[in-house]
């Protein structure tokens, strides 16, 4: 089996830790992935919203309006 250039066959790489950012206001999540944030899939893209943005736009979220309408 052949490897792509710059990669090894060992598979020993560690997964990158991504920082979640609120899709509405841009505030980053502190540390571990927050359990209180709202997750929404819009046009096939997963987006996360912080507590504050979720509370402020609760009616729009329940009405299934895309975040572009907020």
CHARMM-style PDB file with segment names, atoms N, HN, CA, C and O in Angstrom:
ATOM      1  N   UNK     1       0.836  -1.168   0.000  1.00  0.00      PROA
ATOM      2  CA  UNK     1       0.000   0.000   0.000  1.00  0.00      PROA
ATOM      3  C   UNK     1       0.886   1.238   0.000  1.00  0.00      PROA
ATOM      4  O   UNK     1       1.930   1.256   0.653  1.00  0.00      PROA
ATOM      5  N   UNK     2       0.488   2.243  -0.708  1.00  0.00      PROA
ATOM      6  HN  UNK     2      -0.360   2.228  -1.238  1.00  0.00      PROA
ATOM      7  CA  UNK     2       1.270   3.475  -0.806  1.00  0.00      PROA
ATOM      8  C   UNK     2       0.611   4.615  -0.034  1.00  0.00      PROA
ATOM      9  O   UNK     2      -0.614   4.704   0.042  1.00  0.00      PROA
ATOM     10  N   UNK     3       1.425   5.465   0.525  1.00  0.00      PROA
ATOM     11  HN  UNK     3       2.421   5.392   0.464  1.00  0.00      PROA
ATOM     12  CA  UNK     3       0.922   6.618   1.273  1.00  0.00      PROA
ATOM     13  C   UNK     3       0.913   7.847   0.383  1.00  0.00      PROA
ATOM     14  O   UNK     3       1.648   7.924  -0.601  1.00  0.00      PROA
ATOM     15  N   UNK     4       0.084   8.793   0.736  1.00  0.00      PROA
ATOM     16  HN  UNK     4      -0.514   8.731   1.535  1.00  0.00      PROA
ATOM     17  CA  UNK     4       0.122  10.078   0.069  1.00  0.00      PROA
ATOM     18  C   UNK     4       1.386  10.796   0.510  1.00  0.00      PROA
ATOM     19  O   UNK     4       1.875  10.557   1.614  1.00  0.00      PROA
ATOM     20  N   UNK     5       1.924  11.669  -0.332  1.00  0.00      PROA
ATOM     21  HN  UNK     5       1.526  11.863  -1.229  1.00  0.00      PROA
ATOM     22  CA  UNK     5       3.143  12.393   0.047  1.00  0.00      PROA
ATOM     23  C   UNK     5       2.955  13.132   1.367  1.00  0.00      PROA
ATOM     24  O   UNK     5       1.938  13.791   1.585  1.00  0.00      PROA
ATOM     25  N   UNK     6       3.959  13.012   2.250  1.00  0.00      PROA
ATOM     26  HN  UNK     6       4.785  12.478   2.073  1.00  0.00      PROA
ATOM     27  CA  UNK     6       3.913  13.708   3.519  1.00  0.00      PROA
ATOM     28  C   UNK     6       3.119  12.987   4.596  1.00  0.00      PROA
ATOM     29  O   UNK     6       2.972  13.506   5.703  1.00  0.00      PROA
ATOM     30  N   UNK     7       2.613  11.815   4.298  1.00  0.00      PROA
ATOM     31  HN  UNK     7       2.733  11.394   3.399  1.00  0.00      PROA
ATOM     32  CA  UNK     7       1.844  11.057   5.295  1.00  0.00      PROA
ATOM     33  C   UNK     7       2.498   9.698   5.499  1.00  0.00      PROA
ATOM     34  O   UNK     7       3.181   9.186   4.612  1.00  0.00      PROA
ATOM     35  N   UNK     8       2.287   9.131   6.654  1.00  0.00      PROA
ATOM     36  HN  UNK     8       1.732   9.547   7.375  1.00  0.00      PROA
ATOM     37  CA  UNK     8       2.825   7.797   6.902  1.00  0.00      PROA
ATOM     38  C   UNK     8       1.676   6.806   6.944  1.00  0.00      PROA
ATOM     39  O   UNK     8       0.511   7.189   7.050  1.00  0.00      PROA
ATOM     40  N   UNK     9       2.015   5.534   6.859  1.00  0.00      PROA
ATOM     41  HN  UNK     9       2.961   5.223   6.773  1.00  0.00      PROA
ATOM     42  CA  UNK     9       1.003   4.483   6.923  1.00  0.00      PROA
ATOM     43  C   UNK     9       0.654   4.129   8.363  1.00  0.00      PROA
ATOM     44  O   UNK     9      -0.223   3.298   8.600  1.00  0.00      PROA
ATOM     45  N   UNK    10       1.324   4.743   9.320  1.00  0.00      PROA
ATOM     46  HN  UNK    10       2.036   5.418   9.128  1.00  0.00      PROA
ATOM     47  CA  UNK    10       1.135   4.374  10.713  1.00  0.00      PROA
ATOM     48  C   UNK    10      -0.194   4.843  11.280  1.00  0.00      PROA
ATOM     49  O   UNK    10      -0.727   4.195  12.181  1.00  0.00      PROA
ATOM     50  N   UNK    11      -0.739   5.929  10.795  1.00  0.00      PROA
ATOM     51  HN  UNK    11      -0.305   6.455  10.063  1.00  0.00      PROA
ATOM     52  CA  UNK    11      -2.021   6.420  11.293  1.00  0.00      PROA
ATOM     53  C   UNK    11      -1.956   6.899  12.721  1.00  0.00      PROA
ATOM     54  O   UNK    11      -2.971   6.901  13.417  1.00  0.00      PROA
ATOM     55  N   UNK    12      -0.784   7.307  13.178  1.00  0.00      PROA
ATOM     56  HN  UNK    12       0.041   7.306  12.612  1.00  0.00      PROA
ATOM     57  CA  UNK    12      -0.610   7.706  14.556  1.00  0.00      PROA
ATOM     58  C   UNK    12      -0.928   9.164  14.829  1.00  0.00      PROA
ATOM     59  O   UNK    12      -0.628   9.664  15.913  1.00  0.00      PROA
ATOM     60  N   UNK    13      -1.517   9.845  13.891  1.00  0.00      PROA
ATOM     61  HN  UNK    13      -1.761   9.439  13.010  1.00  0.00      PROA
ATOM     62  CA  UNK    13      -1.796  11.260  14.124  1.00  0.00      PROA
ATOM     63  C   UNK    13      -2.951  11.415  15.102  1.00  0.00      PROA
ATOM     64  O   UNK    13      -3.877  10.605  15.130  1.00  0.00      PROA
ATOM     65  N   UNK    14      -2.876  12.459  15.891  1.00  0.00      PROA
ATOM     66  HN  UNK    14      -2.124  13.117  15.867  1.00  0.00      PROA
ATOM     67  CA  UNK    14      -3.948  12.733  16.845  1.00  0.00      PROA
ATOM     68  C   UNK    14      -4.961  13.660  16.193  1.00  0.00      PROA
ATOM     69  O   UNK    14      -4.582  14.536  15.415  1.00  0.00      PROA
ATOM     70  N   UNK    15      -6.242  13.483  16.495  1.00  0.00      PROA
ATOM     71  HN  UNK    15      -6.550  12.772  17.126  1.00  0.00      PROA
ATOM     72  CA  UNK    15      -7.240  14.345  15.886  1.00  0.00      PROA
ATOM     73  C   UNK    15      -7.090  15.782  16.379  1.00  0.00      PROA
ATOM     74  O   UNK    15      -6.759  16.022  17.540  1.00  0.00      PROA
ATOM     75  N   UNK    16      -7.341  16.743  15.469  1.00  0.00      PROA
ATOM     76  HN  UNK    16      -7.610  16.548  14.526  1.00  0.00      PROA
ATOM     77  CA  UNK    16      -7.250  18.149  15.841  1.00  0.00      PROA
ATOM     78  C   UNK    16      -8.423  18.522  16.732  1.00  0.00      PROA
ATOM     79  O   UNK    16      -9.548  18.076  16.509  1.00  0.00      PROA
ATOM     80  N   UNK    17      -8.161  19.324  17.721  1.00  0.00      PROA
ATOM     81  HN  UNK    17      -7.246  19.686  17.902  1.00  0.00      PROA
ATOM     82  CA  UNK    17      -9.221  19.799  18.601  1.00  0.00      PROA
ATOM     83  C   UNK    17      -9.730  21.123  18.035  1.00  0.00      PROA
ATOM     84  O   UNK    17      -8.989  22.104  17.962  1.00  0.00      PROA
ATOM     85  N   UNK    18     -11.000  21.139  17.638  1.00  0.00      PROA
ATOM     86  HN  UNK    18     -11.601  20.343  17.698  1.00  0.00      PROA
ATOM     87  CA  UNK    18     -11.568  22.344  17.060  1.00  0.00      PROA
ATOM     88  C   UNK    18     -12.300  23.139  18.130  1.00  0.00      PROA
ATOM     89  O   UNK    18     -12.987  22.570  18.978  1.00  0.00      PROA
ATOM     90  N   UNK    19     -12.149  24.444  18.085  1.00  0.00      PROA
ATOM     91  HN  UNK    19     -11.591  24.906  17.396  1.00  0.00      PROA
ATOM     92  CA  UNK    19     -12.830  25.333  19.007  1.00  0.00      PROA
ATOM     93  C   UNK    19     -14.165  25.715  18.377  1.00  0.00      PROA
ATOM     94  O   UNK    19     -14.216  26.197  17.246  1.00  0.00      PROA
ATOM     95  N   UNK    20     -15.242  25.492  19.125  1.00  0.00      PROA
ATOM     96  HN  UNK    20     -15.200  25.100  20.045  1.00  0.00      PROA
ATOM     97  CA  UNK    20     -16.547  25.883  18.620  1.00  0.00      PROA
ATOM     98  C   UNK    20     -16.728  27.381  18.780  1.00  0.00      PROA
ATOM     99  O   UNK    20     -16.337  27.970  19.788  1.00  0.00      PROA
ATOM    100  N   UNK    21     -17.330  27.985  17.761  1.00  0.00      PROA
ATOM    101  HN  UNK    21     -17.647  27.507  16.942  1.00  0.00      PROA
ATOM    102  CA  UNK    21     -17.587  29.417  17.757  1.00  0.00      PROA
ATOM    103  C   UNK    21     -19.052  29.620  17.443  1.00  0.00      PROA
ATOM    104  O   UNK    21     -19.585  28.953  16.556  1.00  0.00      PROA
ATOM    105  N   UNK    22     -19.724  30.529  18.150  1.00  0.00      PROA
ATOM    106  HN  UNK    22     -19.291  31.071  18.870  1.00  0.00      PROA
ATOM    107  CA  UNK    22     -21.129  30.816  17.893  1.00  0.00      PROA
ATOM    108  C   UNK    22     -21.274  31.349  16.471  1.00  0.00      PROA
ATOM    109  O   UNK    22     -20.572  32.281  16.077  1.00  0.00      PROA
ATOM    110  N   UNK    23     -22.176  30.761  15.711  1.00  0.00      PROA
ATOM    111  HN  UNK    23     -22.746  30.004  16.030  1.00  0.00      PROA
ATOM    112  CA  UNK    23     -22.387  31.158  14.318  1.00  0.00      PROA
ATOM    113  C   UNK    23     -23.051  32.523  14.202  1.00  0.00      PROA
ATOM    114  O   UNK    23     -23.046  33.123  13.127  1.00  0.00      PROA
ATOM    115  N   UNK    24     -23.621  33.022  15.295  1.00  0.00      PROA
ATOM    116  HN  UNK    24     -23.625  32.535  16.169  1.00  0.00      PROA
ATOM    117  CA  UNK    24     -24.317  34.309  15.244  1.00  0.00      PROA
ATOM    118  C   UNK    24     -23.444  35.457  15.735  1.00  0.00      PROA
ATOM    119  O   UNK    24     -23.292  36.460  15.037  1.00  0.00      PROA
ATOM    120  N   UNK    25     -22.869  35.321  16.930  1.00  0.00      PROA
ATOM    121  HN  UNK    25     -22.993  34.507  17.496  1.00  0.00      PROA
ATOM    122  CA  UNK    25     -22.094  36.432  17.503  1.00  0.00      PROA
ATOM    123  C   UNK    25     -20.581  36.223  17.436  1.00  0.00      PROA
ATOM    124  O   UNK    25     -19.822  37.179  17.596  1.00  0.00      PROA
ATOM    125  N   UNK    26     -20.130  34.984  17.200  1.00  0.00      PROA
ATOM    126  HN  UNK    26     -20.746  34.207  17.069  1.00  0.00      PROA
ATOM    127  CA  UNK    26     -18.704  34.713  17.051  1.00  0.00      PROA
ATOM    128  C   UNK    26     -17.948  34.442  18.330  1.00  0.00      PROA
ATOM    129  O   UNK    26     -16.725  34.300  18.298  1.00  0.00      PROA
ATOM    130  N   UNK    27     -18.643  34.364  19.468  1.00  0.00      PROA
ATOM    131  HN  UNK    27     -19.636  34.480  19.494  1.00  0.00      PROA
ATOM    132  CA  UNK    27     -17.956  34.092  20.736  1.00  0.00      PROA
ATOM    133  C   UNK    27     -17.470  32.636  20.758  1.00  0.00      PROA
ATOM    134  O   UNK    27     -18.234  31.734  20.414  1.00  0.00      PROA
ATOM    135  N   UNK    28     -16.216  32.392  21.154  1.00  0.00      PROA
ATOM    136  HN  UNK    28     -15.595  33.125  21.433  1.00  0.00      PROA
ATOM    137  CA  UNK    28     -15.718  31.009  21.214  1.00  0.00      PROA
ATOM    138  C   UNK    28     -16.209  30.304  22.479  1.00  0.00      PROA
ATOM    139  O   UNK    28     -16.467  30.937  23.503  1.00  0.00      PROA
ATOM    140  N   UNK    29     -16.330  28.982  22.381  1.00  0.00      PROA
ATOM    141  HN  UNK    29     -16.120  28.468  21.549  1.00  0.00      PROA
ATOM    142  CA  UNK    29     -16.716  28.170  23.538  1.00  0.00      PROA
ATOM    143  C   UNK    29     -15.519  28.032  24.463  1.00  0.00      PROA
ATOM    144  O   UNK    29     -14.377  27.963  24.007  1.00  0.00      PROA
ATOM    145  N   UNK    30     -15.779  27.993  25.745  1.00  0.00      PROA
ATOM    146  HN  UNK    30     -16.706  28.049  26.115  1.00  0.00      PROA
ATOM    147  CA  UNK    30     -14.706  27.822  26.734  1.00  0.00      PROA
ATOM    148  C   UNK    30     -14.403  26.347  26.916  1.00  0.00      PROA
ATOM    149  O   UNK    30     -15.271  25.589  27.349  1.00  0.00      PROA
ATOM    150  N   UNK    31     -13.188  25.928  26.593  1.00  0.00      PROA
ATOM    151  HN  UNK    31     -12.484  26.544  26.242  1.00  0.00      PROA
ATOM    152  CA  UNK    31     -12.748  24.560  26.854  1.00  0.00      PROA
ATOM    153  C   UNK    31     -13.508  23.497  26.106  1.00  0.00      PROA
ATOM    154  O   UNK    31     -13.584  23.511  24.878  1.00  0.00      PROA
ATOM    155  N   UNK    32     -14.074  22.567  26.865  1.00  0.00      PROA
ATOM    156  HN  UNK    32     -14.012  22.555  27.863  1.00  0.00      PROA
ATOM    157  CA  UNK    32     -14.768  21.413  26.284  1.00  0.00      PROA
ATOM    158  C   UNK    32     -16.013  21.866  25.512  1.00  0.00      PROA
ATOM    159  O   UNK    32     -16.550  22.941  25.777  1.00  0.00      PROA
ATOM    160  N   UNK    33     -16.467  21.049  24.563  1.00  0.00      PROA
ATOM    161  HN  UNK    33     -16.030  20.176  24.347  1.00  0.00      PROA
ATOM    162  CA  UNK    33     -17.682  21.414  23.830  1.00  0.00      PROA
ATOM    163  C   UNK    33     -18.841  21.657  24.794  1.00  0.00      PROA
ATOM    164  O   UNK    33     -19.141  20.809  25.633  1.00  0.00      PROA
ATOM    165  N   UNK    34     -19.492  22.815  24.674  1.00  0.00      PROA
ATOM    166  HN  UNK    34     -19.249  23.504  23.992  1.00  0.00      PROA
ATOM    167  CA  UNK    34     -20.567  23.150  25.603  1.00  0.00      PROA
ATOM    168  C   UNK    34     -21.794  22.280  25.397  1.00  0.00      PROA
ATOM    169  O   UNK    34     -22.163  21.963  24.266  1.00  0.00      PROA
ATOM    170  N   UNK    35     -22.419  21.899  26.497  1.00  0.00      PROA
ATOM    171  HN  UNK    35     -22.119  22.156  27.416  1.00  0.00      PROA
ATOM    172  CA  UNK    35     -23.627  21.071  26.411  1.00  0.00      PROA
ATOM    173  C   UNK    35     -24.875  21.932  26.385  1.00  0.00      PROA
ATOM    174  O   UNK    35     -25.970  21.425  26.143  1.00  0.00      PROA
ATOM    175  N   UNK    36     -24.729  23.218  26.629  1.00  0.00      PROA
ATOM    176  HN  UNK    36     -23.839  23.630  26.826  1.00  0.00      PROA
ATOM    177  CA  UNK    36     -25.899  24.087  26.683  1.00  0.00      PROA
ATOM    178  C   UNK    36     -26.092  24.898  25.405  1.00  0.00      PROA
ATOM    179  O   UNK    36     -27.078  25.627  25.291  1.00  0.00      PROA
ATOM    180  N   UNK    37     -25.191  24.794  24.455  1.00  0.00      PROA
ATOM    181  HN  UNK    37     -24.391  24.202  24.548  1.00  0.00      PROA
ATOM    182  CA  UNK    37     -25.338  25.514  23.201  1.00  0.00      PROA
ATOM    183  C   UNK    37     -26.360  24.810  22.318  1.00  0.00      PROA
ATOM    184  O   UNK    37     -26.610  23.616  22.480  1.00  0.00      PROA
ATOM    185  N   UNK    38     -26.948  25.550  21.383  1.00  0.00      PROA
ATOM    186  HN  UNK    38     -26.745  26.521  21.252  1.00  0.00      PROA
ATOM    187  CA  UNK    38     -27.927  25.004  20.452  1.00  0.00      PROA
ATOM    188  C   UNK    38     -27.226  24.625  19.155  1.00  0.00      PROA
ATOM    189  O   UNK    38     -26.415  25.388  18.631  1.00  0.00      PROA
ATOM    190  N   UNK    39     -27.544  23.447  18.647  1.00  0.00      PROA
ATOM    191  HN  UNK    39     -28.203  22.827  19.073  1.00  0.00      PROA
ATOM    192  CA  UNK    39     -26.986  22.987  17.379  1.00  0.00      PROA
ATOM    193  C   UNK    39     -28.092  23.027  16.326  1.00  0.00      PROA
ATOM    194  O   UNK    39     -29.207  22.568  16.572  1.00  0.00      PROA
ATOM    195  N   UNK    40     -27.784  23.568  15.175  1.00  0.00      PROA
ATOM    196  HN  UNK    40     -26.878  23.941  14.975  1.00  0.00      PROA
ATOM    197  CA  UNK    40     -28.756  23.678  14.089  1.00  0.00      PROA
ATOM    198  C   UNK    40     -28.086  23.236  12.789  1.00  0.00      PROA
ATOM    199  O   UNK    40     -26.914  23.536  12.560  1.00  0.00      PROA
ATOM    200  N   UNK    41     -28.822  22.528  11.946  1.00  0.00      PROA
ATOM    201  HN  UNK    41     -29.774  22.284  12.133  1.00  0.00      PROA
ATOM    202  CA  UNK    41     -28.311  22.144  10.632  1.00  0.00      PROA
ATOM    203  C   UNK    41     -29.088  22.958   9.610  1.00  0.00      PROA
ATOM    204  O   UNK    41     -30.295  22.782   9.446  1.00  0.00      PROA
ATOM    205  N   UNK    42     -28.384  23.849   8.927  1.00  0.00      PROA
ATOM    206  HN  UNK    42     -27.403  23.992   9.060  1.00  0.00      PROA
ATOM    207  CA  UNK    42     -28.990  24.718   7.927  1.00  0.00      PROA
ATOM    208  C   UNK    42     -28.293  24.498   6.599  1.00  0.00      PROA
ATOM    209  O   UNK    42     -27.079  24.670   6.495  1.00  0.00      PROA
ATOM    210  N   UNK    43     -29.050  24.120   5.587  1.00  0.00      PROA
ATOM    211  HN  UNK    43     -30.036  23.980   5.671  1.00  0.00      PROA
ATOM    212  CA  UNK    43     -28.500  23.842   4.261  1.00  0.00      PROA
ATOM    213  C   UNK    43     -27.368  22.824   4.317  1.00  0.00      PROA
ATOM    214  O   UNK    43     -26.378  22.933   3.593  1.00  0.00      PROA
ATOM    215  N   UNK    44     -27.530  21.832   5.190  1.00  0.00      PROA
ATOM    216  HN  UNK    44     -28.334  21.743   5.778  1.00  0.00      PROA
ATOM    217  CA  UNK    44     -26.546  20.764   5.306  1.00  0.00      PROA
ATOM    218  C   UNK    44     -25.307  21.114   6.104  1.00  0.00      PROA
ATOM    219  O   UNK    44     -24.371  20.317   6.168  1.00  0.00      PROA
ATOM    220  N   UNK    45     -25.280  22.295   6.718  1.00  0.00      PROA
ATOM    221  HN  UNK    45     -26.040  22.942   6.667  1.00  0.00      PROA
ATOM    222  CA  UNK    45     -24.122  22.729   7.490  1.00  0.00      PROA
ATOM    223  C   UNK    45     -24.508  22.811   8.960  1.00  0.00      PROA
ATOM    224  O   UNK    45     -25.498  23.452   9.311  1.00  0.00      PROA
ATOM    225  N   UNK    46     -23.729  22.163   9.818  1.00  0.00      PROA
ATOM    226  HN  UNK    46     -22.924  21.642   9.533  1.00  0.00      PROA
ATOM    227  CA  UNK    46     -23.988  22.183  11.252  1.00  0.00      PROA
ATOM    228  C   UNK    46     -23.467  23.488  11.832  1.00  0.00      PROA
ATOM    229  O   UNK    46     -22.308  23.849  11.627  1.00  0.00      PROA
ATOM    230  N   UNK    47     -24.339  24.204  12.565  1.00  0.00      PROA
ATOM    231  HN  UNK    47     -25.280  23.912  12.732  1.00  0.00      PROA
ATOM    232  CA  UNK    47     -23.969  25.463  13.182  1.00  0.00      PROA
ATOM    233  C   UNK    47     -24.319  25.411  14.664  1.00  0.00      PROA
ATOM    234  O   UNK    47     -25.302  24.786  15.060  1.00  0.00      PROA
ATOM    235  N   UNK    48     -23.504  26.075  15.475  1.00  0.00      PROA
ATOM    236  HN  UNK    48     -22.705  26.583  15.153  1.00  0.00      PROA
ATOM    237  CA  UNK    48     -23.728  26.115  16.912  1.00  0.00      PROA
ATOM    238  C   UNK    48     -23.997  27.555  17.335  1.00  0.00      PROA
ATOM    239  O   UNK    48     -23.401  28.491  16.803  1.00  0.00      PROA
ATOM    240  N   UNK    49     -24.912  27.720  18.309  1.00  0.00      PROA
ATOM    241  HN  UNK    49     -25.396  26.959  18.741  1.00  0.00      PROA
ATOM    242  CA  UNK    49     -25.269  29.036  18.812  1.00  0.00      PROA
ATOM    243  C   UNK    49     -25.123  29.041  20.327  1.00  0.00      PROA
ATOM    244  O   UNK    49     -25.546  28.101  21.001  1.00  0.00      PROA
ATOM    245  N   UNK    50     -24.522  30.107  20.861  1.00  0.00      PROA
ATOM    246  HN  UNK    50     -24.179  30.870  20.313  1.00  0.00      PROA
ATOM    247  CA  UNK    50     -24.300  30.213  22.305  1.00  0.00      PROA
ATOM    248  C   UNK    50     -25.626  30.390  23.045  1.00  0.00      PROA
ATOM    249  O   UNK    50     -26.670  30.615  22.432  1.00  0.00      PROA
ATOM    250  N   UNK    51     -25.564  30.284  24.366  1.00  0.00      PROA
ATOM    251  HN  UNK    51     -24.716  30.101  24.864  1.00  0.00      PROA
ATOM    252  CA  UNK    51     -26.759  30.416  25.203  1.00  0.00      PROA
ATOM    253  C   UNK    51     -27.486  31.730  24.967  1.00  0.00      PROA
ATOM    254  O   UNK    51     -28.708  31.758  24.817  1.00  0.00      PROA
ATOM    255  N   UNK    52     -26.723  32.822  24.934  1.00  0.00      PROA
ATOM    256  HN  UNK    52     -25.731  32.799  25.056  1.00  0.00      PROA
ATOM    257  CA  UNK    52     -27.329  34.148  24.791  1.00  0.00      PROA
ATOM    258  C   UNK    52     -28.055  34.293  23.461  1.00  0.00      PROA
ATOM    259  O   UNK    52     -29.204  34.733  23.429  1.00  0.00      PROA
ATOM    260  N   UNK    53     -27.397  33.929  22.364  1.00  0.00      PROA
ATOM    261  HN  UNK    53     -26.464  33.573  22.390  1.00  0.00      PROA
ATOM    262  CA  UNK    53     -28.029  34.041  21.045  1.00  0.00      PROA
ATOM    263  C   UNK    53     -29.225  33.103  20.933  1.00  0.00      PROA
ATOM    264  O   UNK    53     -30.229  33.453  20.312  1.00  0.00      PROA
ATOM    265  N   UNK    54     -29.127  31.928  21.521  1.00  0.00      PROA
ATOM    266  HN  UNK    54     -28.312  31.644  22.025  1.00  0.00      PROA
ATOM    267  CA  UNK    54     -30.244  30.981  21.495  1.00  0.00      PROA
ATOM    268  C   UNK    54     -31.455  31.548  22.219  1.00  0.00      PROA
ATOM    269  O   UNK    54     -32.580  31.461  21.728  1.00  0.00      PROA
ATOM    270  N   UNK    55     -31.215  32.137  23.404  1.00  0.00      PROA
ATOM    271  HN  UNK    55     -30.300  32.208  23.803  1.00  0.00      PROA
ATOM    272  CA  UNK    55     -32.327  32.714  24.175  1.00  0.00      PROA
ATOM    273  C   UNK    55     -32.956  33.898  23.456  1.00  0.00      PROA
ATOM    274  O   UNK    55     -34.180  34.025  23.411  1.00  0.00      PROA
ATOM    275  N   UNK    56     -32.118  34.769  22.892  1.00  0.00      PROA
ATOM    276  HN  UNK    56     -31.124  34.667  22.928  1.00  0.00      PROA
ATOM    277  CA  UNK    56     -32.622  35.965  22.221  1.00  0.00      PROA
ATOM    278  C   UNK    56     -33.416  35.644  20.951  1.00  0.00      PROA
ATOM    279  O   UNK    56     -34.254  36.441  20.530  1.00  0.00      PROA
ATOM    280  N   UNK    57     -33.163  34.501  20.350  1.00  0.00      PROA
ATOM    281  HN  UNK    57     -32.482  33.853  20.692  1.00  0.00      PROA
ATOM    282  CA  UNK    57     -33.805  34.147  19.082  1.00  0.00      PROA
ATOM    283  C   UNK    57     -34.629  32.867  19.187  1.00  0.00      PROA
ATOM    284  O   UNK    57     -34.809  32.149  18.204  1.00  0.00      PROA
ATOM    285  N   UNK    58     -35.127  32.592  20.390  1.00  0.00      PROA
ATOM    286  HN  UNK    58     -34.981  33.175  21.190  1.00  0.00      PROA
ATOM    287  CA  UNK    58     -35.860  31.357  20.640  1.00  0.00      PROA
ATOM    288  C   UNK    58     -37.068  31.197  19.716  1.00  0.00      PROA
ATOM    289  O   UNK    58     -37.280  30.115  19.169  1.00  0.00      PROA
ATOM    290  N   UNK    59     -37.853  32.242  19.535  1.00  0.00      PROA
ATOM    291  HN  UNK    59     -37.681  33.121  19.980  1.00  0.00      PROA
ATOM    292  CA  UNK    59     -39.045  32.136  18.681  1.00  0.00      PROA
ATOM    293  C   UNK    59     -38.671  31.827  17.236  1.00  0.00      PROA
ATOM    294  O   UNK    59     -39.348  31.037  16.578  1.00  0.00      PROA
ATOM    295  N   UNK    60     -37.616  32.434  16.742  1.00  0.00      PROA
ATOM    296  HN  UNK    60     -37.066  33.076  17.277  1.00  0.00      PROA
ATOM    297  CA  UNK    60     -37.173  32.169  15.379  1.00  0.00      PROA
ATOM    298  C   UNK    60     -36.672  30.734  15.241  1.00  0.00      PROA
ATOM    299  O   UNK    60     -36.906  30.085  14.221  1.00  0.00      PROA
ATOM    300  N   UNK    61     -35.979  30.239  16.277  1.00  0.00      PROA
ATOM    301  HN  UNK    61     -35.789  30.766  17.105  1.00  0.00      PROA
ATOM    302  CA  UNK    61     -35.481  28.865  16.249  1.00  0.00      PROA
ATOM    303  C   UNK    61     -36.652  27.890  16.255  1.00  0.00      PROA
ATOM    304  O   UNK    61     -36.677  26.938  15.475  1.00  0.00      PROA
ATOM    305  N   UNK    62     -37.630  28.129  17.144  1.00  0.00      PROA
ATOM    306  HN  UNK    62     -37.610  28.902  17.778  1.00  0.00      PROA
ATOM    307  CA  UNK    62     -38.798  27.248  17.208  1.00  0.00      PROA
ATOM    308  C   UNK    62     -39.625  27.322  15.924  1.00  0.00      PROA
ATOM    309  O   UNK    62     -40.258  26.340  15.536  1.00  0.00      PROA
ATOM    310  N   UNK    63     -39.621  28.476  15.269  1.00  0.00      PROA
ATOM    311  HN  UNK    63     -39.107  29.274  15.584  1.00  0.00      PROA
ATOM    312  CA  UNK    63     -40.338  28.629  14.006  1.00  0.00      PROA
ATOM    313  C   UNK    63     -39.553  28.100  12.818  1.00  0.00      PROA
ATOM    314  O   UNK    63     -39.993  28.204  11.673  1.00  0.00      PROA
ATOM    315  N   UNK    64     -38.374  27.528  13.104  1.00  0.00      PROA
ATOM    316  HN  UNK    64     -38.017  27.444  14.034  1.00  0.00      PROA
ATOM    317  CA  UNK    64     -37.499  26.930  12.089  1.00  0.00      PROA
ATOM    318  C   UNK    64     -37.047  27.920  11.021  1.00  0.00      PROA
ATOM    319  O   UNK    64     -36.863  27.552   9.860  1.00  0.00      PROA
ATOM    320  N   UNK    65     -36.868  29.178  11.419  1.00  0.00      PROA
ATOM    321  HN  UNK    65     -37.017  29.477  12.362  1.00  0.00      PROA
ATOM    322  CA  UNK    65     -36.326  30.171  10.496  1.00  0.00      PROA
ATOM    323  C   UNK    65     -34.814  30.009  10.454  1.00  0.00      PROA
ATOM    324  O   UNK    65     -34.186  29.797  11.491  1.00  0.00      PROA
ATOM    325  N   UNK    66     -34.223  30.107   9.269  1.00  0.00      PROA
ATOM    326  HN  UNK    66     -34.734  30.280   8.427  1.00  0.00      PROA
ATOM    327  CA  UNK    66     -32.765  30.060   9.154  1.00  0.00      PROA
ATOM    328  C   UNK    66     -32.177  31.241   9.901  1.00  0.00      PROA
ATOM    329  O   UNK    66     -32.824  32.281  10.027  1.00  0.00      PROA
ATOM    330  N   UNK    67     -30.958  31.091  10.397  1.00  0.00      PROA
ATOM    331  HN  UNK    67     -30.433  30.246  10.294  1.00  0.00      PROA
ATOM    332  CA  UNK    67     -30.325  32.137  11.183  1.00  0.00      PROA
ATOM    333  C   UNK    67     -30.114  33.411  10.367  1.00  0.00      PROA
ATOM    334  O   UNK    67     -29.927  34.479  10.951  1.00  0.00      PROA
ATOM    335  N   UNK    68     -30.140  33.331   9.050  1.00  0.00      PROA
ATOM    336  HN  UNK    68     -30.292  32.464   8.576  1.00  0.00      PROA
ATOM    337  CA  UNK    68     -30.018  34.525   8.211  1.00  0.00      PROA
ATOM    338  C   UNK    68     -31.189  35.482   8.451  1.00  0.00      PROA
ATOM    339  O   UNK    68     -31.057  36.683   8.215  1.00  0.00      PROA
ATOM    340  N   UNK    69     -32.321  34.971   8.912  1.00  0.00      PROA
ATOM    341  HN  UNK    69     -32.428  33.995   9.103  1.00  0.00      PROA
ATOM    342  CA  UNK    69     -33.511  35.804   9.166  1.00  0.00      PROA
ATOM    343  C   UNK    69     -33.471  36.468  10.521  1.00  0.00      PROA
ATOM    344  O   UNK    69     -34.247  37.393  10.763  1.00  0.00      PROA
ATOM    345  N   UNK    70     -32.596  36.036  11.422  1.00  0.00      PROA
ATOM    346  HN  UNK    70     -31.966  35.284  11.226  1.00  0.00      PROA
ATOM    347  CA  UNK    70     -32.529  36.625  12.751  1.00  0.00      PROA
ATOM    348  C   UNK    70     -31.975  37.993  12.619  1.00  0.00      PROA
ATOM    349  OT1 UNK    70     -31.823  38.696  13.618  1.00  0.00      PROA
TER     350      UNK     70
END
